[in-house]
Amino acid sequence: MISLFEPRQGTKRWTASPVQWMAMHGVDRIRYLMSLWVFGCIVLGAVTWVCYRLQLSIATTGFIYLIVIVLLSVMDSYVSSIIFSMAAVALLNYFFTPPLFTFQVFYGDDVTKLVAFLITSLVVTALIRQVRRLYETQRRNEAVFLAEAQNLSLTGSFGWNASSGEIVWSEQIFRIFGLELSEDPSIELVLQRVHPDDISRVRQVIGQAATARQDFDCEHRLLMPNGSVKHVHVVGHVVMDEPNQLQFMGAIMDVTAAKRAEAQLQEAQAELAHVTRVTTLGQLSTSIAHELGQPLGSIVTDGEASLRWLDRPQPDLDEVRACVKRMIGDGRRAAEIVQRIRSLAKRATPQKTQLEINDVVRDVVSLINREVSDHRVVLRLKLGSGLPRLLGDRVQLQQVLINLVINGMQAMDDVGDRPRELLIESSQDALGQLVVAVQDSGLGIDADNAGRVFAPFFTTKSQGLGMGLPICRSIIEAHGGEISASNNAKYGATFRFSLPSAEMGAPA
């Protein structure tokens, strides 16, 4: 695992181990040991001179030697610790054990002190060596576990010094970006992989984070050398913010599989919505035939009238012209109805455009007029004026409204003691959202079923899959809105959905 303070081999930052540091900078083992032994001899010599000048006892000097040996043992192997321990025993014997300046020992007490010092120093350094081994083993295990976890989760970590431009990262990021481990990490290397359509946005996010000295979070695509596209989610957190030093620690997650699954889910939802629309059109066949029959019948009538005006001894061209104009208007009206029906029946990718919600309501009303009449329902419109436009897919919103209207009419099929009234109302709430409500005077929603109204496959009808309302909910939520149902104060229920206006913005 490579952290912000421990870059991979080849960078200019140092790591925790002096041996690793020396190896990174091209210094071999022998030269390092020679440097360490010379340094140790100098330290032991300096301690010896100070202790001799102060005329310290053998016990005090031995304790000071022990501290020095412990410190030196941290810097290298157990062999070096043994060498320093033997050197310290020799110095104690020569400078602090009578007779001085010889290696002879005449007193048993002095022998005991020297042996005790040697054993103590060796035991302490052995314990230090064991602790170091355990620590290094733990670090290796943690690095292995972390690397495996990153590999399984397709997540890599990075450190970025925004002040110097230096960047380091874990091996998983090399795999995510399709890079060789020998390549040096850099922002330029990252930007080379960013999809051309996303490069300006990524530069903006990185630049803004560095300038504002704040965390960042973004998703973008990578264009790989083989032409494939990956999706990544990048997060960065400020870990050091000083006047001349700004560093980030972050993670890069490969979310390609999640994006692919999301696209497949959206495709399945679109397919299901299409099937539901086609089914709904079957329910509206009477209304559709009636809506088409009216303009087509008018075209036939005006055509026959035109022939009569032309068959006169003196053809009345003004009347013929008027009939032709009416025929053209009725033809356009029929074409618009066919176009709306084709839009509902067509399987197409949702396209969000700016539109008027009241226009959507009127389009739906023109398709369901006959159904309303067949159900003996009185349809009333209460459309707000001056409503802002919204960003949405016209066909999908028509589907939602048709489903709610049909549900409302069917909910009043068993009502015989009061008028069957259906109200469609549009307005804008205090938050600026557009609100559409469909209110019926039916039997209302049973209290036991209130929480399952929008659940998939839930229905109270003898026929039906119970997917109409769940699809309505998914469409509204995909538009950044909400949908709900509640009982009216007296009779029936109201289904209400809210959508953000174009000015507020909506999910793409």
VENVEN-V473080 format. One line per field, one symbol per residue. ss: DSSP state (a for helix, b for strand, c for the rest). psi: psi as a letter, one per 30 degrees, with the letter a starting at -180 (. if undefined). burial: + if it has 9 or more other ideal C-beta (glycine too) atoms within 8 Angstrom, else -. A space follows every 50 residues. Layout:
ss=???
psi=???
burial=???
//
This chain:
ss=ccbccbcccccccccccaaaaaaaccccaaaaaaaaaaaaaaaaaaaaaa aaaacccaaaaaaaaaaaaaaaaacccaaaaaaaaaaaaaaaaaaacccc cccccccaaaaaaaaaaaaaaaaaaaaaaaaaaaaaaaaaaaaaaaaaaa aaacbbbbbbbcccccbbbcaaaaaaacccccccccaaaaaaabccccaa aaaaaaaaaaaacccbbbbbbbbcccccbbbbbbbbbbbbbbccbbbbbb bbbbcaaaaaaaaaaaaaaaaaaaaaaaaaaaacaaaaaaaaaaaaaaaa aaaaaaaaaaacccccaaaaaaaaaaaaaaaaaaaaaaaaaaaaaccccc ccbbbcaaaaaaaaaaaaaaaaaacccbbbbbbccccccbbbcaaaaaaa aaaaaaaaaaacccccccccbbbbbbbbcccccbbbbbbbccccccaaaa aacccccccccccccccaaaaaaaaaaacccbbbbbbcccccbbbbbbbc bccccccc
psi=kkaefillkflgllafkeeeeeeeggkleeeeeeeeeeeeeeeeeeeeee eeefhlleeeeeeeeeeeeeeefffaleeeeeeeeeeeeeeeeeffkkkl glgkkfkeeeeeeeeeeeeeeeeeeeeeeeeeeeeeeeeeeeeeeeeeee eefhklllkjjfeffkkllleeeeeefhlkffkkkleeeefffkkeffee eeeeeeeeeeefhlllklkllkjlegflklkkkkkkkkfjjlegjjkkka kkkjgeeeeeeeeeeeeeeeeeeeeeeeeeeefgeeeeeeeeeeeeeeee eeeeeeeeefflejkjfeeeeeeeeeeeeeeeeeeeeeeeeeeefkjlkk jklklkeeeeeeeeeffgeeeeeeghkjkkkikllgkllljljeeeeeee eeeeeeeeeefgegkfglkjkkkkkkakaffglkkkkjklhbfakkefge fgegkkgkkglfklfhfeeeeeeeeeefggalklklkledlalkkkkkkk leefllk.
burial=-+++-++---+-+-+---++++-+------+++--++--++-++--++-- ++---+-+-+++-+++-+++-++--+-+-++++++++++++++++++--- ----+----++-++--++-+++-+++-++--+---------++--++-++ +--+++++++++---++++++++++++-------+-+-+++-+++--++- +++-++-+++-----+-+-+++++----++++++++-+------++++++ ++++++--+---------++++++-+++-++--+-+++++++--++-++- -++-++--+---------++--++-++--++-++--++-++-++-----+ -+--+-++-++-++++++++++--+-+-+-+-++--++++++++++++++ ++++++++++++--+----+++++++++---+++++++++++-++---++ --+++----------++++++++++++++++-+-+--+---+++++++++ ++---+--
//
